[in-house]
Amino acid sequence: MKVVEKFVSINGEGTRAGELAVFIRFKGCNLACSYCDTMWANEKDCPFTEMSQEEILDYVKSTGVKNVTLTGGEPLLQEGVDRLIDLLLDSDLRVEIETNGAVDLKPFIRNSVSDSENKAAMGGSEENGRILSTKSKRPVFTMDYKLPGSKCESRMLHSNFELLDKQDTVKFVSGSIEDLDRAKNIIETYDLTNRCHTYLSPVFGSIEPVDMVDYMIKNNMNDVRLQIQLHKVIWDPNKRGV
């Protein structure tokens, strides 16, 4: 597997934002978004380390950190990623996959059960209609939906929405009011706030967070969260390995 970075930091976004996580960043992507902040990982000459699934697992275990984030690039394009996911889950690690919305999730969702069955089987609890499980039966997905400003919206697989549940997140990275209008349309069309976590996140340097908050207020966007990338606030926005 082609690994371009591996490091421990805090989750900068998602439902576990602020928590420690081990990041495994893979080379290569099937998109080229206009605002991509890791385009370097998609370049043909980007250096990488070839690692087996077992070597990645050993590294993750050596950190002592329970949260694992597979990112990229697009991690689901990596040959053998399904086996890596299984190894990580079998080691009682919390696995989050950051995916771009242009890869079919169906092959990576196993042992799917209903929310009620999931709750009963894993001793979880329910809060505000969301299942809080003590152990995940599958990886958690943070899936982007690419908006018009990305120039990649035509590649989005809308069929992925029906595969998501309360532990997953759809993230709309927005750089303009046009993007926000489209995000609102998709959220309402697919009833996303009743299906999964739903986040708006600004394209760094393109739109002010206050303008996004104003938009949310004006449009009464209940159950949608604004999320700022913490790692870009704590460190230089261009710093790698954080």
CYANA upper distance limits for C-alpha pairs under 8 A (distance plus 0.5 A):
  1 MET  CA     26 PHE  CA      8.12
  1 MET  CA     49 THR  CA      8.39
  1 MET  CA     50 GLU  CA      5.83
  1 MET  CA     51 MET  CA      5.64
  1 MET  CA     52 SER  CA      6.46
  1 MET  CA     53 GLN  CA      7.83
  1 MET  CA     78 GLN  CA      6.93
  1 MET  CA     79 GLU  CA      7.22
  1 MET  CA     80 GLY  CA      7.83
  1 MET  CA     81 VAL  CA      8.49
  2 LYS  CA     26 PHE  CA      6.11
  2 LYS  CA     27 LYS  CA      6.15
  2 LYS  CA     48 PHE  CA      6.23
  2 LYS  CA     49 THR  CA      6.28
  2 LYS  CA     50 GLU  CA      5.45
  2 LYS  CA     51 MET  CA      7.10
  2 LYS  CA     78 GLN  CA      8.02
  3 VAL  CA     24 ILE  CA      7.39
  3 VAL  CA     25 ARG  CA      6.31
  3 VAL  CA     26 PHE  CA      5.06
  3 VAL  CA     27 LYS  CA      6.63
  3 VAL  CA     48 PHE  CA      5.82
  3 VAL  CA     49 THR  CA      5.65
  3 VAL  CA     50 GLU  CA      6.75
  3 VAL  CA     51 MET  CA      7.29
  4 VAL  CA     24 ILE  CA      8.48
  4 VAL  CA     25 ARG  CA      6.23
  4 VAL  CA     26 PHE  CA      6.09
  4 VAL  CA     27 LYS  CA      6.42
  4 VAL  CA     41 ALA  CA      7.36
  4 VAL  CA     46 CYS  CA      8.24
  4 VAL  CA     47 PRO  CA      7.08
  4 VAL  CA     48 PHE  CA      4.97
  4 VAL  CA     49 THR  CA      6.77
  5 GLU  CA     23 PHE  CA      8.13
  5 GLU  CA     24 ILE  CA      6.55
  5 GLU  CA     25 ARG  CA      5.53
  5 GLU  CA     26 PHE  CA      7.67
  5 GLU  CA     48 PHE  CA      8.31
  5 GLU  CA    241 GLY  CA      7.32
  6 LYS  CA     22 VAL  CA      7.76
  6 LYS  CA     23 PHE  CA      5.97
  6 LYS  CA     24 ILE  CA      5.17
  6 LYS  CA     25 ARG  CA      6.72
  6 LYS  CA    241 GLY  CA      7.88
  7 PHE  CA     22 VAL  CA      6.32
  7 PHE  CA     23 PHE  CA      5.92
  7 PHE  CA     24 ILE  CA      7.51
  7 PHE  CA    241 GLY  CA      6.61
  7 PHE  CA    242 VAL  CA      7.81
  8 VAL  CA     20 LEU  CA      7.54
  8 VAL  CA     21 ALA  CA      6.26
  8 VAL  CA     22 VAL  CA      5.01
  8 VAL  CA     23 PHE  CA      6.61
  8 VAL  CA     63 THR  CA      8.12
  8 VAL  CA    242 VAL  CA      7.91
  9 SER  CA     20 LEU  CA      6.18
  9 SER  CA     21 ALA  CA      6.22
  9 SER  CA     22 VAL  CA      7.13
  9 SER  CA     23 PHE  CA      8.00
  9 SER  CA    241 GLY  CA      8.46
  9 SER  CA    242 VAL  CA      6.05
 10 ILE  CA     17 ALA  CA      7.57
 10 ILE  CA     18 GLY  CA      5.83
 10 ILE  CA     19 GLU  CA      5.66
 10 ILE  CA     20 LEU  CA      4.75
 10 ILE  CA     21 ALA  CA      6.01
 10 ILE  CA    231 HIS  CA      8.14
 10 ILE  CA    242 VAL  CA      8.10
 11 ASN  CA     16 ARG  CA      6.78
 11 ASN  CA     17 ALA  CA      5.14
 11 ASN  CA     18 GLY  CA      5.79
 11 ASN  CA     19 GLU  CA      6.06
 11 ASN  CA     20 LEU  CA      6.64
 11 ASN  CA     21 ALA  CA      6.39
 11 ASN  CA    230 LEU  CA      8.29
 11 ASN  CA    231 HIS  CA      8.29
 12 GLY  CA     17 ALA  CA      5.74
 12 GLY  CA     18 GLY  CA      6.77
 12 GLY  CA    229 GLN  CA      5.60
 12 GLY  CA    230 LEU  CA      4.98
 12 GLY  CA    231 HIS  CA      5.52
 12 GLY  CA    232 LYS  CA      8.41
 13 GLU  CA     17 ALA  CA      5.09
 13 GLU  CA     18 GLY  CA      8.10
 13 GLU  CA    227 GLN  CA      7.32
 13 GLU  CA    228 ILE  CA      7.63
 13 GLU  CA    229 GLN  CA      6.00
 13 GLU  CA    230 LEU  CA      7.14
 14 GLY  CA    142 THR  CA      7.49
 14 GLY  CA    169 THR  CA      7.76
 14 GLY  CA    227 GLN  CA      8.47
 15 THR  CA    169 THR  CA      8.27
 17 ALA  CA    230 LEU  CA      8.18
 18 GLY  CA    230 LEU  CA      8.05
 20 LEU  CA     65 VAL  CA      7.28
 20 LEU  CA     67 ASN  CA      7.25
 21 ALA  CA     65 VAL  CA      6.68
 21 ALA  CA     66 LYS  CA      7.44
 21 ALA  CA     67 ASN  CA      5.11
 21 ALA  CA     68 VAL  CA      5.93
 21 ALA  CA     69 THR  CA      7.12
 22 VAL  CA     60 VAL  CA      7.06
 22 VAL  CA     63 THR  CA      8.12
 22 VAL  CA     65 VAL  CA      6.99
 22 VAL  CA     66 LYS  CA      8.34
 22 VAL  CA     67 ASN  CA      6.70
 22 VAL  CA     68 VAL  CA      5.27
 22 VAL  CA     69 THR  CA      6.58
 23 PHE  CA     68 VAL  CA      6.54
 23 PHE  CA     69 THR  CA      5.38
 23 PHE  CA     70 LEU  CA      6.62
 23 PHE  CA     71 THR  CA      7.65
 24 ILE  CA     68 VAL  CA      8.16
 24 ILE  CA     69 THR  CA      6.79
 24 ILE  CA     70 LEU  CA      5.57
 24 ILE  CA     71 THR  CA      6.63
 24 ILE  CA     72 GLY  CA      8.34
 25 ARG  CA     70 LEU  CA      6.66
 25 ARG  CA     71 THR  CA      5.28
 25 ARG  CA     72 GLY  CA      5.14
 25 ARG  CA     73 GLY  CA      7.64
 25 ARG  CA     75 PRO  CA      7.94
 26 PHE  CA     41 ALA  CA      7.93
 26 PHE  CA     70 LEU  CA      8.17
 26 PHE  CA     71 THR  CA      6.76
 26 PHE  CA     72 GLY  CA      5.10
 26 PHE  CA     73 GLY  CA      6.34
 26 PHE  CA     74 GLU  CA      7.48
 26 PHE  CA     75 PRO  CA      6.26
 26 PHE  CA     78 GLN  CA      8.01
 27 LYS  CA     41 ALA  CA      5.74
 27 LYS  CA     42 ASN  CA      6.27
 27 LYS  CA     46 CYS  CA      8.18
 27 LYS  CA     48 PHE  CA      7.69
 27 LYS  CA     72 GLY  CA      6.53
 27 LYS  CA     73 GLY  CA      5.95
 27 LYS  CA     74 GLU  CA      7.97
 27 LYS  CA     75 PRO  CA      8.33
 28 GLY  CA     41 ALA  CA      6.80
 28 GLY  CA     42 ASN  CA      4.84
 28 GLY  CA     43 GLU  CA      7.73
 28 GLY  CA     72 GLY  CA      7.47
 28 GLY  CA     73 GLY  CA      5.34
 28 GLY  CA     74 GLU  CA      6.73
 28 GLY  CA     77 LEU  CA      8.27
 29 CYS  CA     42 ASN  CA      6.30
 29 CYS  CA     72 GLY  CA      7.81
 29 CYS  CA     73 GLY  CA      5.10
 29 CYS  CA     74 GLU  CA      5.27
 29 CYS  CA     77 LEU  CA      7.86
 30 ASN  CA     74 GLU  CA      7.66
 30 ASN  CA    102 ALA  CA      8.20
 31 LEU  CA    102 ALA  CA      8.40
 31 LEU  CA    152 CYS  CA      7.47
 32 ALA  CA     36 CYS  CA      7.61
 32 ALA  CA     39 MET  CA      8.02
 32 ALA  CA    152 CYS  CA      7.92
 33 CYS  CA    150 SER  CA      5.37
 33 CYS  CA    151 LYS  CA      6.75
 33 CYS  CA    152 CYS  CA      6.66
 34 SER  CA    149 GLY  CA      7.68
 34 SER  CA    150 SER  CA      5.46
 34 SER  CA    151 LYS  CA      6.92
 35 TYR  CA    150 SER  CA      6.92
 35 TYR  CA    203 VAL  CA      7.46
 37 ASP  CA    238 ASN  CA      8.41
 38 THR  CA     42 ASN  CA      7.97
 38 THR  CA     72 GLY  CA      8.05
 38 THR  CA     73 GLY  CA      7.63
 39 MET  CA     43 GLU  CA      7.36
 39 MET  CA     73 GLY  CA      8.19
 40 TRP  CA     46 CYS  CA      7.16
 41 ALA  CA     46 CYS  CA      6.55
 41 ALA  CA     72 GLY  CA      7.42
 41 ALA  CA     73 GLY  CA      6.51
 42 ASN  CA     46 CYS  CA      7.54
 42 ASN  CA     73 GLY  CA      6.45
 51 MET  CA     55 GLU  CA      6.42
 51 MET  CA     56 ILE  CA      6.97
 52 SER  CA     56 ILE  CA      6.86
 53 GLN  CA     57 LEU  CA      6.68
 53 GLN  CA     80 GLY  CA      8.04
 53 GLN  CA     81 VAL  CA      8.34
 53 GLN  CA     83 ARG  CA      7.73
 53 GLN  CA     84 LEU  CA      5.64
 53 GLN  CA     87 LEU  CA      8.28
 54 GLU  CA     58 ASP  CA      6.58
 54 GLU  CA     84 LEU  CA      8.21
 54 GLU  CA     87 LEU  CA      8.43
 55 GLU  CA     59 TYR  CA      6.72
 56 ILE  CA     60 VAL  CA      6.72
 57 LEU  CA     61 LYS  CA      6.64
 57 LEU  CA     84 LEU  CA      8.10
 57 LEU  CA     87 LEU  CA      7.61
 57 LEU  CA     88 LEU  CA      6.99
 58 ASP  CA     62 SER  CA      6.61
 59 TYR  CA     63 THR  CA      7.22
 60 VAL  CA     64 GLY  CA      7.74
 60 VAL  CA     65 VAL  CA      7.71
 60 VAL  CA     68 VAL  CA      8.06
 61 LYS  CA     65 VAL  CA      7.72
 66 LYS  CA     92 ASP  CA      8.38
 66 LYS  CA     93 LEU  CA      5.65
 66 LYS  CA     94 ARG  CA      6.47
 67 ASN  CA     93 LEU  CA      6.69
 67 ASN  CA     94 ARG  CA      5.29
 67 ASN  CA     95 VAL  CA      6.71
 67 ASN  CA     96 GLU  CA      8.06
 68 VAL  CA     93 LEU  CA      7.38
 68 VAL  CA     94 ARG  CA      6.43
 68 VAL  CA     95 VAL  CA      5.41
 68 VAL  CA     96 GLU  CA      6.59
 69 THR  CA     95 VAL  CA      6.52
 69 THR  CA     96 GLU  CA      5.26
 69 THR  CA     97 ILE  CA      6.27
 69 THR  CA     98 GLU  CA      7.67
 70 LEU  CA     75 PRO  CA      6.64
 70 LEU  CA     95 VAL  CA      8.02
 70 LEU  CA     96 GLU  CA      6.79
 70 LEU  CA     97 ILE  CA      5.41
 70 LEU  CA     98 GLU  CA      6.76
 71 THR  CA     75 PRO  CA      5.82
 71 THR  CA     97 ILE  CA      6.77
 71 THR  CA     98 GLU  CA      5.64
 71 THR  CA     99 THR  CA      7.66
 72 GLY  CA     98 GLU  CA      8.19
 74 GLU  CA     78 GLN  CA      8.26
 74 GLU  CA     98 GLU  CA      8.11
 74 GLU  CA     99 THR  CA      6.46
 74 GLU  CA    100 ASN  CA      7.12
 75 PRO  CA     81 VAL  CA      7.86
 75 PRO  CA     97 ILE  CA      7.91
 75 PRO  CA     98 GLU  CA      7.92
 75 PRO  CA     99 THR  CA      7.39
 76 LEU  CA     81 VAL  CA      6.87
 76 LEU  CA     99 THR  CA      7.61
 76 LEU  CA    103 VAL  CA      7.69
 77 LEU  CA     81 VAL  CA      8.20
 77 LEU  CA    103 VAL  CA      8.41
 80 GLY  CA     84 LEU  CA      7.01
 81 VAL  CA     85 ILE  CA      6.62
 82 ASP  CA     86 ASP  CA      6.90
 82 ASP  CA    108 PHE  CA      7.14
 83 ARG  CA     87 LEU  CA      6.75
 84 LEU  CA     88 LEU  CA      6.71
 85 ILE  CA     89 LEU  CA      6.63
 85 ILE  CA     95 VAL  CA      7.90
 85 ILE  CA    139 PRO  CA      7.82
 86 ASP  CA     90 ASP  CA      6.45
 87 LEU  CA     91 SER  CA      6.86
 88 LEU  CA     92 ASP  CA      7.36
 88 LEU  CA     93 LEU  CA      6.16
 88 LEU  CA     94 ARG  CA      8.31
 88 LEU  CA     95 VAL  CA      7.52
 89 LEU  CA     93 LEU  CA      5.87
 89 LEU  CA     94 ARG  CA      7.35
 89 LEU  CA     95 VAL  CA      7.31
 89 LEU  CA    138 ARG  CA      7.81
 89 LEU  CA    139 PRO  CA      8.05
 92 ASP  CA    135 LYS  CA      8.27
 94 ARG  CA    135 LYS  CA      8.38
 94 ARG  CA    136 SER  CA      7.54
 94 ARG  CA    139 PRO  CA      7.73
 94 ARG  CA    140 VAL  CA      8.50
 95 VAL  CA    138 ARG  CA      8.40
 95 VAL  CA    139 PRO  CA      5.45
 95 VAL  CA    140 VAL  CA      6.66
 96 GLU  CA    139 PRO  CA      6.11
 96 GLU  CA    140 VAL  CA      5.15
 96 GLU  CA    141 PHE  CA      6.24
 96 GLU  CA    142 THR  CA      7.57
 97 ILE  CA    139 PRO  CA      7.27
 97 ILE  CA    140 VAL  CA      6.69
 97 ILE  CA    141 PHE  CA      5.46
 97 ILE  CA    142 THR  CA      6.58
 98 GLU  CA    141 PHE  CA      6.68
 98 GLU  CA    142 THR  CA      5.41
 98 GLU  CA    143 MET  CA      6.55
 98 GLU  CA    144 ASP  CA      8.39
 99 THR  CA    103 VAL  CA      8.04
 99 THR  CA    141 PHE  CA      7.54
 99 THR  CA    142 THR  CA      6.76
 99 THR  CA    143 MET  CA      5.43
 99 THR  CA    144 ASP  CA      6.91
100 ASN  CA    143 MET  CA      6.23
100 ASN  CA    144 ASP  CA      5.39
100 ASN  CA    145 TYR  CA      7.49
100 ASN  CA    146 LYS  CA      8.14
101 GLY  CA    143 MET  CA      6.09
101 GLY  CA    144 ASP  CA      5.78
101 GLY  CA    145 TYR  CA      6.19
101 GLY  CA    146 LYS  CA      7.87
101 GLY  CA    155 ARG  CA      8.37
101 GLY  CA    156 MET  CA      5.92
101 GLY  CA    157 LEU  CA      6.62
101 GLY  CA    160 ASN  CA      8.01
102 ALA  CA    155 ARG  CA      6.13
102 ALA  CA    156 MET  CA      5.43
102 ALA  CA    157 LEU  CA      6.06
103 VAL  CA    157 LEU  CA      7.64
104 ASP  CA    157 LEU  CA      7.54
104 ASP  CA    159 SER  CA      8.45
104 ASP  CA    160 ASN  CA      6.95
105 LEU  CA    109 ILE  CA      7.07
105 LEU  CA    160 ASN  CA      6.68
105 LEU  CA    163 LEU  CA      7.81
106 LYS  CA    160 ASN  CA      8.08
106 LYS  CA    163 LEU  CA      7.53
109 ILE  CA    138 ARG  CA      6.90
109 ILE  CA    139 PRO  CA      8.16
109 ILE  CA    163 LEU  CA      8.41
110 ARG  CA    137 LYS  CA      8.29
110 ARG  CA    138 ARG  CA      6.89
111 ASN  CA    137 LYS  CA      7.33
111 ASN  CA    138 ARG  CA      7.91
112 SER  CA    137 LYS  CA      7.93
112 SER  CA    138 ARG  CA      8.23
113 VAL  CA    117 GLU  CA      6.44
113 VAL  CA    118 ASN  CA      6.33
114 SER  CA    118 ASN  CA      6.41
115 ASP  CA    119 LYS  CA      6.54
115 ASP  CA    131 ILE  CA      7.18
115 ASP  CA    165 ASP  CA      8.48
115 ASP  CA    166 LYS  CA      8.40
116 SER  CA    120 ALA  CA      6.74
117 GLU  CA    121 ALA  CA      6.40
118 ASN  CA    122 MET  CA      6.50
118 ASN  CA    124 GLY  CA      8.15
118 ASN  CA    133 SER  CA      8.00
119 LYS  CA    123 GLY  CA      6.21
119 LYS  CA    124 GLY  CA      5.22
119 LYS  CA    125 SER  CA      6.97
119 LYS  CA    126 GLU  CA      8.33
119 LYS  CA    131 ILE  CA      7.07
119 LYS  CA    132 LEU  CA      8.08
119 LYS  CA    133 SER  CA      6.84
120 ALA  CA    124 GLY  CA      7.33
122 MET  CA    133 SER  CA      6.59
122 MET  CA    134 THR  CA      6.53
122 MET  CA    135 LYS  CA      6.66
123 GLY  CA    133 SER  CA      7.14
123 GLY  CA    134 THR  CA      6.87
124 GLY  CA    131 ILE  CA      7.20
124 GLY  CA    132 LEU  CA      5.72
124 GLY  CA    133 SER  CA      4.49
124 GLY  CA    134 THR  CA      5.91
125 SER  CA    131 ILE  CA      6.49
125 SER  CA    132 LEU  CA      5.63
125 SER  CA    133 SER  CA      6.99
126 GLU  CA    130 ARG  CA      5.97
126 GLU  CA    131 ILE  CA      5.14
126 GLU  CA    132 LEU  CA      6.21
127 GLU  CA    131 ILE  CA      7.07
127 GLU  CA    132 LEU  CA      7.58
130 ARG  CA    166 LYS  CA      6.31
130 ARG  CA    167 GLN  CA      8.39
131 ILE  CA    166 LYS  CA      6.87
131 ILE  CA    167 GLN  CA      7.77
132 LEU  CA    167 GLN  CA      8.33
136 SER  CA    140 VAL  CA      8.26
140 VAL  CA    167 GLN  CA      6.73
140 VAL  CA    168 ASP  CA      5.97
141 PHE  CA    164 LEU  CA      8.32
141 PHE  CA    167 GLN  CA      8.34
141 PHE  CA    168 ASP  CA      5.53
141 PHE  CA    169 THR  CA      6.78
142 THR  CA    168 ASP  CA      6.45
142 THR  CA    169 THR  CA      5.16
142 THR  CA    170 VAL  CA      6.37
142 THR  CA    171 LYS  CA      7.39
143 MET  CA    168 ASP  CA      8.39
143 MET  CA    169 THR  CA      6.60
143 MET  CA    170 VAL  CA      5.37
143 MET  CA    171 LYS  CA      6.53
144 ASP  CA    170 VAL  CA      6.17
144 ASP  CA    171 LYS  CA      5.23
144 ASP  CA    172 PHE  CA      6.49
144 ASP  CA    173 VAL  CA      7.92
145 TYR  CA    153 GLU  CA      7.93
145 TYR  CA    156 MET  CA      7.19
145 TYR  CA    170 VAL  CA      7.27
145 TYR  CA    171 LYS  CA      6.70
145 TYR  CA    172 PHE  CA      5.98
145 TYR  CA    173 VAL  CA      8.11
146 LYS  CA    150 SER  CA      6.45
146 LYS  CA    151 LYS  CA      8.36
146 LYS  CA    152 CYS  CA      6.53
146 LYS  CA    153 GLU  CA      5.44
146 LYS  CA    156 MET  CA      7.37
146 LYS  CA    172 PHE  CA      7.22
146 LYS  CA    173 VAL  CA      7.57
147 LEU  CA    151 LYS  CA      7.91
147 LEU  CA    152 CYS  CA      7.74
147 LEU  CA    153 GLU  CA      5.94
147 LEU  CA    172 PHE  CA      7.56
147 LEU  CA    173 VAL  CA      7.70
147 LEU  CA    174 SER  CA      7.39
147 LEU  CA    179 ASP  CA      6.04
147 LEU  CA    182 ARG  CA      7.27
147 LEU  CA    183 ALA  CA      7.52
148 PRO  CA    152 CYS  CA      7.55
148 PRO  CA    153 GLU  CA      6.36
148 PRO  CA    178 GLU  CA      8.05
148 PRO  CA    179 ASP  CA      6.48
148 PRO  CA    182 ARG  CA      8.21
149 GLY  CA    174 SER  CA      7.99
149 GLY  CA    175 GLY  CA      7.12
149 GLY  CA    176 SER  CA      8.01
149 GLY  CA    179 ASP  CA      6.95
152 CYS  CA    156 MET  CA      7.97
159 SER  CA    163 LEU  CA      8.06
160 ASN  CA    164 LEU  CA      7.47
161 PHE  CA    190 TYR  CA      7.89
161 PHE  CA    192 LEU  CA      8.42
164 LEU  CA    168 ASP  CA      6.45
164 LEU  CA    169 THR  CA      8.41
164 LEU  CA    195 ARG  CA      7.39
164 LEU  CA    196 CYS  CA      7.08
165 ASP  CA    195 ARG  CA      5.94
165 ASP  CA    196 CYS  CA      5.68
166 LYS  CA    195 ARG  CA      6.39
166 LYS  CA    196 CYS  CA      4.87
166 LYS  CA    197 HIS  CA      7.08
167 GLN  CA    196 CYS  CA      7.01
167 GLN  CA    197 HIS  CA      7.80
168 ASP  CA    196 CYS  CA      5.95
168 ASP  CA    197 HIS  CA      6.61
169 THR  CA    196 CYS  CA      6.06
169 THR  CA    197 HIS  CA      4.95
169 THR  CA    198 THR  CA      6.19
169 THR  CA    199 TYR  CA      7.76
170 VAL  CA    192 LEU  CA      8.42
170 VAL  CA    196 CYS  CA      7.58
170 VAL  CA    197 HIS  CA      6.83
170 VAL  CA    198 THR  CA      5.62
170 VAL  CA    199 TYR  CA      6.83
171 LYS  CA    198 THR  CA      6.60
171 LYS  CA    199 TYR  CA      5.30
171 LYS  CA    200 LEU  CA      6.43
171 LYS  CA    201 SER  CA      7.53
172 PHE  CA    183 ALA  CA      6.90
172 PHE  CA    198 THR  CA      8.49
172 PHE  CA    199 TYR  CA      6.67
172 PHE  CA    200 LEU  CA      5.42
172 PHE  CA    201 SER  CA      6.58
173 VAL  CA    200 LEU  CA      6.56
173 VAL  CA    201 SER  CA      5.23
173 VAL  CA    202 PRO  CA      6.09
173 VAL  CA    203 VAL  CA      6.49
174 SER  CA    179 ASP  CA      5.81
174 SER  CA    180 LEU  CA      6.62
174 SER  CA    200 LEU  CA      7.39
174 SER  CA    201 SER  CA      6.56
174 SER  CA    202 PRO  CA      5.52
174 SER  CA    203 VAL  CA      6.09
174 SER  CA    207 ILE  CA      8.21
175 GLY  CA    179 ASP  CA      6.80
175 GLY  CA    180 LEU  CA      8.42
175 GLY  CA    202 PRO  CA      6.38
175 GLY  CA    203 VAL  CA      5.39
175 GLY  CA    204 PHE  CA      8.47
175 GLY  CA    206 SER  CA      5.77
175 GLY  CA    207 ILE  CA      5.77
176 SER  CA    180 LEU  CA      6.96
176 SER  CA    206 SER  CA      7.80
176 SER  CA    207 ILE  CA      6.67
177 ILE  CA    181 ASP  CA      6.62
178 GLU  CA    182 ARG  CA      6.86
179 ASP  CA    183 ALA  CA      6.65
180 LEU  CA    184 LYS  CA      6.61
180 LEU  CA    212 MET  CA      8.44
180 LEU  CA    215 TYR  CA      8.41
181 ASP  CA    185 ASN  CA      6.82
182 ARG  CA    186 ILE  CA      6.78
183 ALA  CA    187 ILE  CA      6.58
184 LYS  CA    188 GLU  CA      6.69
185 ASN  CA    189 THR  CA      6.49
186 ILE  CA    190 TYR  CA      6.57
186 ILE  CA    192 LEU  CA      8.47
187 ILE  CA    191 ASP  CA      6.15
187 ILE  CA    192 LEU  CA      5.58
187 ILE  CA    193 THR  CA      7.48
187 ILE  CA    198 THR  CA      8.45
188 GLU  CA    192 LEU  CA      7.32
191 ASP  CA    195 ARG  CA      7.14
192 LEU  CA    196 CYS  CA      6.36
192 LEU  CA    197 HIS  CA      8.01
192 LEU  CA    198 THR  CA      7.15
193 THR  CA    197 HIS  CA      6.70
193 THR  CA    198 THR  CA      6.37
193 THR  CA    223 ASP  CA      6.49
193 THR  CA    224 VAL  CA      7.30
197 HIS  CA    224 VAL  CA      8.05
198 THR  CA    223 ASP  CA      7.83
198 THR  CA    224 VAL  CA      5.74
198 THR  CA    225 ARG  CA      6.83
199 TYR  CA    224 VAL  CA      6.19
199 TYR  CA    225 ARG  CA      5.22
199 TYR  CA    226 LEU  CA      6.21
199 TYR  CA    227 GLN  CA      6.89
200 LEU  CA    224 VAL  CA      7.70
200 LEU  CA    225 ARG  CA      6.59
200 LEU  CA    226 LEU  CA      5.33
200 LEU  CA    227 GLN  CA      6.61
201 SER  CA    226 LEU  CA      6.42
201 SER  CA    227 GLN  CA      5.67
201 SER  CA    228 ILE  CA      6.48
201 SER  CA    229 GLN  CA      8.13
202 PRO  CA    206 SER  CA      7.88
202 PRO  CA    207 ILE  CA      6.63
202 PRO  CA    208 GLU  CA      7.73
202 PRO  CA    209 PRO  CA      6.95
202 PRO  CA    212 MET  CA      8.23
202 PRO  CA    227 GLN  CA      8.37
202 PRO  CA    228 ILE  CA      7.49
203 VAL  CA    207 ILE  CA      6.88
207 ILE  CA    211 ASP  CA      7.60
207 ILE  CA    212 MET  CA      8.22
208 GLU  CA    212 MET  CA      7.30
209 PRO  CA    213 VAL  CA      6.80
209 PRO  CA    228 ILE  CA      8.44
210 VAL  CA    214 ASP  CA      6.67
211 ASP  CA    215 TYR  CA      6.70
212 MET  CA    216 MET  CA      6.72
212 MET  CA    226 LEU  CA      8.21
213 VAL  CA    217 ILE  CA      6.72
213 VAL  CA    226 LEU  CA      7.86
214 ASP  CA    218 LYS  CA      6.58
215 TYR  CA    219 ASN  CA      6.57
216 MET  CA    220 ASN  CA      6.30
216 MET  CA    221 MET  CA      5.59
217 ILE  CA    221 MET  CA      7.16
229 GLN  CA    233 VAL  CA      7.40
230 LEU  CA    234 ILE  CA      6.68
231 HIS  CA    235 TRP  CA      6.28
231 HIS  CA    237 PRO  CA      7.83
231 HIS  CA    242 VAL  CA      7.10
232 LYS  CA    236 ASP  CA      6.54
232 LYS  CA    237 PRO  CA      4.88
232 LYS  CA    238 ASN  CA      8.30
233 VAL  CA    237 PRO  CA      7.67
235 TRP  CA    239 LYS  CA      7.22
235 TRP  CA    242 VAL  CA      8.27
